[in-house]
């Protein structure tokens, strides 16, 4: 699997005990909603590790980390993530927009794009994947966590 590490997703069919995540703005603990796991697609190993650590510390489950679009599609097929945090420029032949489009078309999985490359042409190409948001690089870990929380809130609202 290259640079990435694959983490088995927890069995979400049971009711696990709630986990608590710090609220970065106030320092107070608040309950984190049990969510479907997040797939991180990032080909920079150090950035991917930092994202994994921040998400895990905040109480999010992970399906794994992929360094390429092809790897992201394979992981998502094996362990369906709730959402994908997707970089645009990736290792491999497929960029993040192409991977996001395939994930959305075949599995209905939506992405938050975390990238420095979000010019109007990239946004136009990505629009059919119905992105949950765009997080411009460089970003802070609190901004990343807020984007993921908002992405899950938007998905929950869509189900109502």
C-alpha positions as CSV (number, residue, x, y, z in Angstrom):
1,X,0.0,0.0,0.0
2,X,2.9,2.4,-0.3
3,X,3.2,5.2,2.2
4,X,-0.2,4.7,3.7
5,X,-1.3,2.7,6.6
6,X,-4.6,0.8,6.7
7,X,-6.5,0.8,9.9
8,X,-9.5,-1.5,10.3
9,X,-12.7,0.4,11.0
10,X,-14.4,-0.4,14.3
11,X,-17.7,-2.3,14.2
12,X,-20.2,0.6,14.2
13,X,-23.2,-1.7,14.5
14,X,-22.9,-1.8,18.3
15,X,-23.4,1.2,20.5
16,X,-20.0,2.2,21.8
17,X,-19.6,4.4,24.8
18,X,-19.5,8.1,23.9
19,X,-16.1,9.7,23.5
20,X,-15.2,13.2,24.5
21,X,-13.3,15.6,22.4
22,X,-11.9,19.0,23.5
23,X,-13.5,22.0,22.1
24,X,-10.6,23.9,20.7
25,X,-12.2,27.3,21.2
26,X,-13.1,27.1,24.9
27,X,-10.9,24.3,26.2
28,X,-14.0,22.5,27.6
29,X,-14.8,18.9,26.9
30,X,-17.9,18.1,24.9
31,X,-19.3,14.8,23.7
32,X,-18.3,13.8,20.2
33,X,-21.1,12.3,18.2
34,X,-20.3,8.7,17.2
35,X,-19.8,9.0,13.4
36,X,-18.9,6.8,10.6
37,X,-15.2,6.7,10.0
38,X,-13.1,9.1,8.0
39,X,-10.8,8.2,5.2
40,X,-7.8,10.5,4.8
41,X,-6.4,10.8,1.3
42,X,-3.0,12.6,1.5
43,X,0.3,11.6,-0.2
44,X,2.5,13.6,2.1
45,X,3.3,11.1,4.9
46,X,4.0,13.7,7.6
47,X,0.8,15.7,6.8
48,X,-1.2,12.4,6.8
49,X,0.2,11.4,10.2
50,X,-0.7,14.8,11.6
51,X,-4.2,14.6,10.3
52,X,-4.7,11.1,11.6
53,X,-3.5,12.2,15.1
54,X,-5.8,15.2,15.2
55,X,-8.8,13.2,14.1
56,X,-8.1,10.4,16.5
57,X,-7.5,12.7,19.4
58,X,-10.8,14.4,18.6
59,X,-12.7,11.1,18.8
60,X,-13.2,10.3,15.1
61,X,-12.7,6.8,13.8
62,X,-10.5,6.3,10.7
63,X,-10.9,3.8,7.9
64,X,-7.3,4.4,7.0
65,X,-5.0,6.7,5.0
66,X,-4.5,6.5,1.2
67,X,-1.7,8.1,-0.8
68,X,-3.4,7.7,-4.2
69,X,-6.8,8.0,-5.6
70,X,-6.7,4.3,-6.6
71,X,-5.9,3.3,-3.0
72,X,-8.7,5.5,-1.7
73,X,-11.2,3.8,-3.9
74,X,-10.0,0.3,-2.8
75,X,-10.1,1.2,0.9
76,X,-13.6,2.8,0.5
77,X,-14.9,-0.3,-1.2
78,X,-13.6,-2.5,1.6
79,X,-14.6,-0.3,4.6
80,X,-17.2,2.4,3.7
81,X,-16.2,5.7,5.2
82,X,-18.7,8.3,6.3
83,X,-16.7,11.0,4.5
84,X,-13.3,11.5,2.9
85,X,-10.8,14.2,3.5
86,X,-9.3,14.5,0.0
87,X,-6.2,16.2,-1.2
88,X,-6.2,17.2,-4.9
89,X,-2.6,16.4,-5.9
90,X,-1.9,12.7,-5.2
91,X,0.6,10.0,-6.0
92,X,-0.6,7.7,-8.8
93,X,-2.3,8.4,-12.1
94,X,-5.6,9.7,-10.6
95,X,-5.9,13.1,-8.9
96,X,-8.2,13.8,-5.9
97,X,-11.0,15.2,-8.1
98,X,-11.1,12.1,-10.2
99,X,-11.1,9.9,-7.1
100,X,-13.8,12.0,-5.4
101,X,-16.0,11.7,-8.6
102,X,-15.7,8.0,-8.7
103,X,-16.3,7.6,-4.9
104,X,-19.5,9.7,-5.3
105,X,-20.8,8.0,-8.4
106,X,-20.2,4.5,-7.3
107,X,-20.8,4.7,-3.6
108,X,-22.4,8.0,-2.8
109,X,-19.4,9.0,-0.6
110,X,-18.8,12.7,-0.3
111,X,-15.5,14.6,0.3
112,X,-14.0,17.6,2.0
113,X,-11.2,18.8,-0.2
114,X,-8.1,19.9,1.8
115,X,-5.8,21.4,-0.8
116,X,-3.9,24.4,-1.9
117,X,-5.3,23.8,-5.4
118,X,-8.9,25.0,-5.4
119,X,-9.0,27.5,-8.4
120,X,-12.3,27.9,-10.3
121,X,-11.4,25.1,-12.8
122,X,-10.7,22.6,-10.0
123,X,-14.0,23.6,-8.3
124,X,-15.9,23.2,-11.6
125,X,-14.5,19.7,-12.1
126,X,-15.3,18.7,-8.5
127,X,-18.8,20.1,-8.4
128,X,-20.5,16.9,-9.6
129,X,-19.0,15.1,-6.5
130,X,-21.1,17.5,-4.3
131,X,-18.1,18.4,-2.0
132,X,-19.0,18.9,1.6
133,X,-16.4,21.7,1.8
134,X,-13.0,23.1,0.8
135,X,-10.2,23.5,3.3
136,X,-7.4,25.6,1.9
137,X,-3.8,24.7,2.7
138,X,-2.1,25.5,4.9
139,X,-4.8,25.0,7.5
140,X,-4.8,24.6,11.3
141,X,-5.8,21.3,13.0
142,X,-8.8,23.1,14.7
143,X,-9.9,24.3,11.3
144,X,-9.6,20.7,10.0
145,X,-11.6,19.4,12.9
146,X,-14.3,22.0,12.4
147,X,-14.6,21.2,8.7
148,X,-15.0,17.5,9.5
149,X,-17.6,18.2,12.2
150,X,-19.5,20.4,9.8
151,X,-19.3,17.8,7.0
152,X,-20.9,15.2,9.3
153,X,-23.5,17.8,10.4
154,X,-24.3,18.5,6.7
155,X,-24.6,14.7,6.0
156,X,-26.9,14.3,9.0
157,X,-29.1,17.2,7.8
158,X,-29.3,15.6,4.3
159,X,-30.7,12.4,5.9
160,X,-33.6,14.3,7.6
